[in-house]
Amino acid sequence: MAVPRAVLHALGLGLAVAALQGCAQVVQYTDELRDDRTGRTVFVRSPATVGGIAGFAVGAPVSVVALPVTWGVYRYQKATTPLQADPTSTLLFPSFLFWRVGTLLLGAPFDALEWGLWRAWQDAPSPNAAEREAIELRHDEAVLSSYPVEPIYPLLDSRASR
């Protein structure tokens, strides 16, 4: 049975568009598939975890075979940016890649099924006052701490003493 050319072209176009999107969203999504704080049940988290373990196991021999290449990349990183060079993530890159792929391949179908049958129909939980305050505090610390502020005007206390 031959696959029609239009299907192959559509698949190739889809893969090209997906490759242009970047990896950050995929990495975040695979982390969310295994995290119970995202509202996903054991129905999703278990297959995602099993897929990640299987992917890492498949990627371990690939990491050993790719060691000459990843060692060269690590030495280059250490020479150019020594503070950012990480031997674990560089030398085990194939294992980490297969771990994410395994998590995605086994977890995403269960996630889609759970979302379509359950999560999409649930109301989002609204935070209470204490939770809202904690969220705002985390946001302030994460965002506002990167903007140091120097006062332009003298402090109010110094004016009160005049």
Contact map, one row per residue, 1 for C-alpha under 8 A:
111000000000000000000000000000000000000000000000000000000000000000000000000000000000000000000000000000000000000000000000000000000000000000000000000000000000000000
111100000000000000000000000000000000000000000000000000000000000000000000000000000000000000000000000000000000000000000000000000000000000000000000000000000000000000
111110110000000000000000000000000000000000000000000000000000000000000000000000000000000000000000000000000000000000000000000000000000000000000000000000000000000000
011111110000000000000000000000000000000000000000000000000000000000000000000000000000000000000000000000000000000000000000000000000000000000000000000000000000000000
001111111000000000000000000000000000000000000000000000000000000000000000000000000000000000000000000000000000000000000000000000000000000000000000000000000000000000
000111111100000000000000000000000000000000000000000000000000000000000000000000000000000000000000000000000000000000000000000000000000000000000000000000000000000000
001111111110000000000000000000000000000000000000000000000000000000000000000000000000000000000000000000000000000000000000000000000000000000000000000000000000000000
001111111111000000000000000000000000000000000000000000000000000000000000000000000000000000000000000000000000000000000000000000000000000000000000000000000000000000
000011111111100000000000000000000000000000000000000000000000000000000000000000000000000000000000000000000000000000000000000000000000000000000000000000000000000000
000001111111110000000000000000000000000000000000000000000000000000000000000000000000000000000000000000000000000000000000000000000000000000000000000000000000000000
000000111111111000000000000000000000000000000000000000000000000000000000000000000000000000000000000000000000000000000000000000000000000000000000000000000000000000
000000011111111100000000000000000000000000000000000000000000000000000000000000000000000000000000000000000000000000000000000000000000000000000000000000000000000000
000000001111111110000000000000000000000000000000000000000000000000000000000000000000000000000000000000000000000000000000000000000000000000000000000000000000000000
000000000111111111000000000000000000000000000000000000000000000000000000000000000000000000000000000000000000000000000000000000000000000000000000000000000000000000
000000000011111111100000000000000000000000000000000000000000000000000000000000000000000000000000000000000000000000000000000000000000000000000000000000000000000000
000000000001111111110000000000000000000000000000000000000000000000000000000000000000000000000000000000000000000000000000000000000000000000000000000000000000000000
000000000000111111111000000000000000000000000000000000000000000000000000000000000000000000000000000000000000000000000000000000000000000000000000000000000000000000
000000000000011111111100000000000000000000000000000000000000000000000000000000000000000000000000000000000000000000000000000000000000000000000000000000000000000000
000000000000001111111100000000000000000000000000000000000000000000000000000000000000000000000000000000000000000000000000000000000000000000000000000000000000000000
000000000000000111111100000000000000000000000000000000000000000000000000000000000000000000000000000000000000000000000000000000000000000000000000000000000000000000
000000000000000011111110000000000000000000000000000000000000000000000000000000000000000000000000000000000000000000000000000000000000000000000000000000000000000000
000000000000000001111111110000000000000000000000000000000000000000000000000000000000000000000000000000000000000000000000000000000000000000000000000000000000000000
000000000000000000001111111000000000000000000000000000000000000000000000000000000000000000000000000000000000000000000000000000000000000000000000000000000000000000
000000000000000000000111111100000000000000000000000000000000000000000000000000000000000000000000000000000000000000000000000000000000000000000000000000000000000000
000000000000000000000111111110000000000000000000000000000000000000000000000000000000000000000000000000000000000000000000000000000000000000000000000000000000000000
000000000000000000000111111111000000000000000000000000000000000000000000000000000000000000000000000000000000000000000000000000000000000000000000000000000000000000
000000000000000000000011111111100000000000000000000000000000000000000000000000000000000000000000000100000000000000000000000000000000000000000000000000000000000000
000000000000000000000001111111110000000000000000000000000000000000000000000000000000000000000000000000000000000000000000000000000000000000000000000000000000000000
000000000000000000000000111111111000000000000000000000000000000000000000000000000000000000000000000000000000000000000000000000000000000000000000000000000000000000
000000000000000000000000011111111100000000000001000000000000000000000000000000000000000000000000000100110000000000000000000000000000000000000000000000000000000000
000000000000000000000000001111111110000000000000000000000000000000000000000000000000000000000000000000000000000000000000000000000000000000000000000000000000000000
000000000000000000000000000111111111010000000000000000000000000000000000000000000000000000000000000000000000000000000000000000000000000000000000000000000000000000
000000000000000000000000000011111110010100011001000000000000000000000000000000000000000000000000000000100011001000000000000000000000000000000000000000000000000000
000000000000000000000000000001111111000100011101100000000000000000000000000000000000000000000000000000000000000000000000000000000000000000000000000000000000000000
000000000000000000000000000000111111111100001000000000000000000000000000000000000000000000000000000000000000000000000000000000000000000000000000000000000000000000
000000000000000000000000000000010111111110001000000000000000000000000000000000000000000000000000000000000000000000000000000000000000000000000000000000000000000000
000000000000000000000000000000000011111100000000000000000000000000000000000000000000000000000000000000000000000000000000000000000000000000000000000000000000000000
000000000000000000000000000000011011111100000000000000000000000000000000000000000000000000000000000000000000000000000000000000000000000000000000000000000000000000
000000000000000000000000000000000011111110000000000000000000000000000000000000000000000000000000000000000000000000000010000000000000000000000000000000000000000000
000000000000000000000000000000001111111111111000000000000000000000000000000000000000000000000000000000000000001000000000000000000000000000000000000000000000000000
000000000000000000000000000000000001001111111000000000000000000000000000000000000000000000000000000000000000000000000000000000000000000000000000000000000000000000
000000000000000000000000000000000000000111111100000000000000000000000000000000000000000000000000000000000000000000000000000000000000000000000000000000000000000000
000000000000000000000000000000000000000111111110000000000000000000000000000000000000000000000000000000000000010001000000000000000000000000000000000000000000000000
000000000000000000000000000000001100000111111111000000000000000000000000000000000000000000000000000000000011011001000000000000000000000000000000000000000000000000
000000000000000000000000000000001111000111111111100000000000000000000000000000000000000000000000000000000010000000000000000000000000000000000000000000000000000000
000000000000000000000000000000000100000001111111110000000000000000000000000000000000000000000000000000000010000000000000000000000000000000000000000000000000000000
000000000000000000000000000000000000000000111111111000000000000000000000000000000000000000000000000000100110010000000000000000000000000000000000000000000000000000
000000000000000000000000000001001100000000011111111100000000000000000000000000000000000000000000000001111111000000000000000000000000000000000000000000000000000000
000000000000000000000000000000000100000000001111111110000000000000000000000000000000000000000000000000100010000000000000000000000000000000000000000000000000000000
000000000000000000000000000000000000000000000111111111000000000000000000000000000000000000000000000000100100000000000000000000000000000000000000000000000000000000
000000000000000000000000000000000000000000000011111111100000000000000000000000000000000000000000001011111110000000000000000000000000000000000000000000000000000000
000000000000000000000000000000000000000000000001111111110000000000000000000000000000000000000000011111100000000000000000000000000000000000000000000000000000000000
000000000000000000000000000000000000000000000000111111111000000000000000000000000000000000000000001001000000000000000000000000000000000000000000000000000000000000
000000000000000000000000000000000000000000000000011111111100000000000000000000000000000000000000001001000000000000000000000000000000000000000000000000000000000000
000000000000000000000000000000000000000000000000001111111110000000000000000000000000000000000010011111100000000000000000000000000000000000000000000000000000000000
000000000000000000000000000000000000000000000000000111111111000000000000000000000000000000000011111001000000000000000000000000000000000000000000000000000000000000
000000000000000000000000000000000000000000000000000011111111100000000000000000000000000000000010000000000000000000000000000000000000000000000000000000000000000000
000000000000000000000000000000000000000000000000000001111111110000000000000000000000000000000010010000000000000000000000000000000000000000000000000000000000000000
000000000000000000000000000000000000000000000000000000111111111000000000000000000000000000000111111000000000000000000000000000000000000000000000000000000000000000
000000000000000000000000000000000000000000000000000000011111111100000000000000000000000000010110000000000000000000000000000000000000000000000000000000000000000000
000000000000000000000000000000000000000000000000000000001111111110000000000000000000000000000000000000000000000000000000000000000000000000000000000000000000000000
000000000000000000000000000000000000000000000000000000000111111111000000000000000000000000000110000000000000000000000000000000000000000000000000000000000000000000
000000000000000000000000000000000000000000000000000000000011111111100000000000000000000000111110000000000000000000000000000000000000000000000000000000000000000000
000000000000000000000000000000000000000000000000000000000001111111100000000000000000000000000000000000000000000000000000000000000000000000000000000000000000000000
000000000000000000000000000000000000000000000000000000000000111111110000000000000000000000000000000000000000000000000000000000000000000000000000000000000000000000
000000000000000000000000000000000000000000000000000000000000011111111100000000000000000000000100000000000000000000000000000000000000000000000000000000000000000000
000000000000000000000000000000000000000000000000000000000000001111111110000000000000000000100000000000000000000000000000000000000000000000000000000000000000000000
000000000000000000000000000000000000000000000000000000000000000011111111000000000000000000000000000000000000000000000000000000000000000000000000000000000000000000
000000000000000000000000000000000000000000000000000000000000000001111111100000000000000000000000000000000000000000000000000000000000000000000000000000000000000000
000000000000000000000000000000000000000000000000000000000000000001111111110000000000000001101000000000000000000000000000000000000000000000000000000000000000000000
000000000000000000000000000000000000000000000000000000000000000000111111111000000000000001100000000000000000000000000000000000000000000000000000000000000000000000
000000000000000000000000000000000000000000000000000000000000000000011111111100000000000000000000000000000000000000000000000000000000000000000000000000000000000000
000000000000000000000000000000000000000000000000000000000000000000001111111110000000000001000000000000000000000000000000000000000000000000000000000000000000000000
000000000000000000000000000000000000000000000000000000000000000000000111111111000000111001100000000000000000000000000000000000000000000000000000000000000000000000
000000000000000000000000000000000000000000000000000000000000000000000011111111100000000000000000000000000000000000000000000000000000000000000000000000000000000000
000000000000000000000000000000000000000000000000000000000000000000000001111111110000000000000000000000000000000000000000000000000000000000000000000000000000000000
000000000000000000000000000000000000000000000000000000000000000000000000111111111101100000000000000000000000000000000000000000000000000000000000000000000000000000
000000000000000000000000000000000000000000000000000000000000000000000000011111111111100000000000000000000000000000000000000000000000000000000000000000000000000000
000000000000000000000000000000000000000000000000000000000000000000000000001111111100000000000000000000000000000000000000000000000000000000000000000000000000000000
000000000000000000000000000000000000000000000000000000000000000000000000000111111100000000000000000000000000000000000000000000000000000000000000000000000000000000
000000000000000000000000000000000000000000000000000000000000000000000000000011111111100000000000000000000000000000000000000000000000000000000000000000000000000000
000000000000000000000000000000000000000000000000000000000000000000000000000011111111100000000000000000000000000000000000000000000000000000000000000000000000000000
000000000000000000000000000000000000000000000000000000000000000000000000000001001111100000000000000000000000000000000000000000000000000000000000000000000000000000
000000000000000000000000000000000000000000000000000000000000000000000000000011001111110000000000000000000000000000000000000000000000000000000000000000000000000000
000000000000000000000000000000000000000000000000000000000000000000000000010011001111111000000000000000000000000000000000000000000000000000000000000000000000000000
000000000000000000000000000000000000000000000000000000000000000000000000010000000001111111000000000000000000000000000000000000000000000000000000000000000000000000
000000000000000000000000000000000000000000000000000000000000000000000000010000000000111111100000000000000000000000000000000000000000000000000000000000000000000000
000000000000000000000000000000000000000000000000000000000000000000000000000000000000011111111000000000000000000000000000000000000000000000000000000000000000000000
000000000000000000000000000000000000000000000000000000000000000000000000000000000000011111111001000000000000000000000000000000000000000000000000000000000000000000
000000000000000000000000000000000000000000000000000000000000000000000110110000000000011111111000000000000000000000000000000000000000000000000000000000000000000000
000000000000000000000000000000000000000000000000000000000000001000100110010000000000001111111100000000000000000000000000000000000000000000000000000000000000000000
000000000000000000000000000000000000000000000000000000000001001000000000000000000000000111111111000000000000000000000000000000000000000000000000000000000000000000
000000000000000000000000000000000000000000000000000000000000001000000100000000000000000111111111100000000000000000000000000000000000000000000000000000000000000000
000000000000000000000000000000000000000000000000000000000011011001000000000000000000000000111111110000000000000000000000000000000000000000000000000000000000000000
000000000000000000000000000000000000000000000000000000111111011000000000000000000000000000011111111000000000000000000000000000000000000000000000000000000000000000
000000000000000000000000000000000000000000000000000000010010000000000000000000000000000010011111111100000000000000000000000000000000000000000000000000000000000000
000000000000000000000000000000000000000000000000000000010010000000000000000000000000000000001111111110000000000000000000000000000000000000000000000000000000000000
000000000000000000000000000000000000000000000000000100110110000000000000000000000000000000000111111111000000000000000000000000000000000000000000000000000000000000
000000000000000000000000000000000000000000000000001111110010000000000000000000000000000000000011111111100000000000000000000000000000000000000000000000000000000000
000000000000000000000000001001000000000000000000000100100000000000000000000000000000000000000001111111110000000000000000000000000000000000000000000000000000000000
000000000000000000000000000000000000000000000000001100100000000000000000000000000000000000000000111111111000000000000000000000000000000000000000000000000000000000
000000000000000000000000000000000000000000000001001111110000000000000000000000000000000000000000011111111100000000000000000000000000000000000000000000000000000000
000000000000000000000000000001001000000000000011111100100000000000000000000000000000000000000000001111111111000000000000000000000000000000000000000000000000000000
000000000000000000000000000001000000000000000001001000000000000000000000000000000000000000000000000111111111000000000000000000000000000000000000000000000000000000
000000000000000000000000000000000000000000000001001000000000000000000000000000000000000000000000000011111111100000000000000000000000000000000000000000000000000000
000000000000000000000000000000000000000000000011011000000000000000000000000000000000000000000000000001111111110000000000000000000000000000000000000000000000000000
000000000000000000000000000000001000000000011111101000000000000000000000000000000000000000000000000000111111111000000000000000000000000000000000000000000000000000
000000000000000000000000000000001000000000010001000000000000000000000000000000000000000000000000000000111111111100000000000000000000000000000000000000000000000000
000000000000000000000000000000000000000000000000000000000000000000000000000000000000000000000000000000001111111110000000000000000000000000000000000000000000000000
000000000000000000000000000000000000000000110010000000000000000000000000000000000000000000000000000000000111111111000000000000000000000000000000000000000000000000
000000000000000000000000000000001000000100010000000000000000000000000000000000000000000000000000000000000011111111100000000000000000000000000000000000000000000000
000000000000000000000000000000000000000000000000000000000000000000000000000000000000000000000000000000000001111111110000000000000000000000000000000000000000000000
000000000000000000000000000000000000000000000000000000000000000000000000000000000000000000000000000000000000111111111000000000000000000000000000000000000000000000
000000000000000000000000000000000000000000110000000000000000000000000000000000000000000000000000000000000000011111111110000000000000000000000000000000000000000000
000000000000000000000000000000000000000000000000000000000000000000000000000000000000000000000000000000000000001111111111000000000000000000000000000000000000000000
000000000000000000000000000000000000000000000000000000000000000000000000000000000000000000000000000000000000000111111111000000000000000000000000000000000000000000
000000000000000000000000000000000000000000000000000000000000000000000000000000000000000000000000000000000000000011111111100000000000000000000000000000000000000000
000000000000000000000000000000000000000000000000000000000000000000000000000000000000000000000000000000000000000001111111110000000000000000000000000000000000000000
000000000000000000000000000000000000001000000000000000000000000000000000000000000000000000000000000000000000000001111111110000000000000000000000000000000000000000
000000000000000000000000000000000000000000000000000000000000000000000000000000000000000000000000000000000000000000111111110000000000000000000000000000000000000000
000000000000000000000000000000000000000000000000000000000000000000000000000000000000000000000000000000000000000000001111111000000000000000000000000000000000000000
000000000000000000000000000000000000000000000000000000000000000000000000000000000000000000000000000000000000000000000111111100000000000000000000000000000000000000
000000000000000000000000000000000000000000000000000000000000000000000000000000000000000000000000000000000000000000000000111110000000000000000000000000000000000000
000000000000000000000000000000000000000000000000000000000000000000000000000000000000000000000000000000000000000000000000011111000000000000000000000000000000000000
000000000000000000000000000000000000000000000000000000000000000000000000000000000000000000000000000000000000000000000000001111100000000000000000000000000000000000
000000000000000000000000000000000000000000000000000000000000000000000000000000000000000000000000000000000000000000000000000111110000000000000000000000000000000000
000000000000000000000000000000000000000000000000000000000000000000000000000000000000000000000000000000000000000000000000000011111111000000000000000000000000000000
000000000000000000000000000000000000000000000000000000000000000000000000000000000000000000000000000000000000000000000000000001111111000000000000000000000000000000
000000000000000000000000000000000000000000000000000000000000000000000000000000000000000000000000000000000000000000000000000000111111100000000000000000000000000000
000000000000000000000000000000000000000000000000000000000000000000000000000000000000000000000000000000000000000000000000000000111111110000000000000000000000000000
000000000000000000000000000000000000000000000000000000000000000000000000000000000000000000000000000000000000000000000000000000111111111000000000000000000000000000
000000000000000000000000000000000000000000000000000000000000000000000000000000000000000000000000000000000000000000000000000000111111111100000000000000000000000000
000000000000000000000000000000000000000000000000000000000000000000000000000000000000000000000000000000000000000000000000000000001111111110000000000000000000000000
000000000000000000000000000000000000000000000000000000000000000000000000000000000000000000000000000000000000000000000000000000000111111111000000000000000000000000
000000000000000000000000000000000000000000000000000000000000000000000000000000000000000000000000000000000000000000000000000000000011111111100000000000000000000000
000000000000000000000000000000000000000000000000000000000000000000000000000000000000000000000000000000000000000000000000000000000001111111110000000000000000000000
000000000000000000000000000000000000000000000000000000000000000000000000000000000000000000000000000000000000000000000000000000000000111111111000000000000000000000
000000000000000000000000000000000000000000000000000000000000000000000000000000000000000000000000000000000000000000000000000000000000011111111100000000000000000000
000000000000000000000000000000000000000000000000000000000000000000000000000000000000000000000000000000000000000000000000000000000000001111111111000000000000000000
000000000000000000000000000000000000000000000000000000000000000000000000000000000000000000000000000000000000000000000000000000000000000111111111100000000000000000
000000000000000000000000000000000000000000000000000000000000000000000000000000000000000000000000000000000000000000000000000000000000000011111111100000000000000000
000000000000000000000000000000000000000000000000000000000000000000000000000000000000000000000000000000000000000000000000000000000000000001111111110000000000000000
000000000000000000000000000000000000000000000000000000000000000000000000000000000000000000000000000000000000000000000000000000000000000000111111111000000000000000
000000000000000000000000000000000000000000000000000000000000000000000000000000000000000000000000000000000000000000000000000000000000000000111111111100000000000000
000000000000000000000000000000000000000000000000000000000000000000000000000000000000000000000000000000000000000000000000000000000000000000011111111100000000000000
000000000000000000000000000000000000000000000000000000000000000000000000000000000000000000000000000000000000000000000000000000000000000000000111111100000000000000
000000000000000000000000000000000000000000000000000000000000000000000000000000000000000000000000000000000000000000000000000000000000000000000011111110000000000000
000000000000000000000000000000000000000000000000000000000000000000000000000000000000000000000000000000000000000000000000000000000000000000000001111111000000000000
000000000000000000000000000000000000000000000000000000000000000000000000000000000000000000000000000000000000000000000000000000000000000000000000001111100000000000
000000000000000000000000000000000000000000000000000000000000000000000000000000000000000000000000000000000000000000000000000000000000000000000000000111110000000000
000000000000000000000000000000000000000000000000000000000000000000000000000000000000000000000000000000000000000000000000000000000000000000000000000011111110000000
000000000000000000000000000000000000000000000000000000000000000000000000000000000000000000000000000000000000000000000000000000000000000000000000000001111100000000
000000000000000000000000000000000000000000000000000000000000000000000000000000000000000000000000000000000000000000000000000000000000000000000000000000111110000000
000000000000000000000000000000000000000000000000000000000000000000000000000000000000000000000000000000000000000000000000000000000000000000000000000000111111011000
000000000000000000000000000000000000000000000000000000000000000000000000000000000000000000000000000000000000000000000000000000000000000000000000000000101111111000
000000000000000000000000000000000000000000000000000000000000000000000000000000000000000000000000000000000000000000000000000000000000000000000000000000000111111100
000000000000000000000000000000000000000000000000000000000000000000000000000000000000000000000000000000000000000000000000000000000000000000000000000000000011111110
000000000000000000000000000000000000000000000000000000000000000000000000000000000000000000000000000000000000000000000000000000000000000000000000000000000111111111
000000000000000000000000000000000000000000000000000000000000000000000000000000000000000000000000000000000000000000000000000000000000000000000000000000000111111111
000000000000000000000000000000000000000000000000000000000000000000000000000000000000000000000000000000000000000000000000000000000000000000000000000000000001111111
000000000000000000000000000000000000000000000000000000000000000000000000000000000000000000000000000000000000000000000000000000000000000000000000000000000000111111
000000000000000000000000000000000000000000000000000000000000000000000000000000000000000000000000000000000000000000000000000000000000000000000000000000000000011111
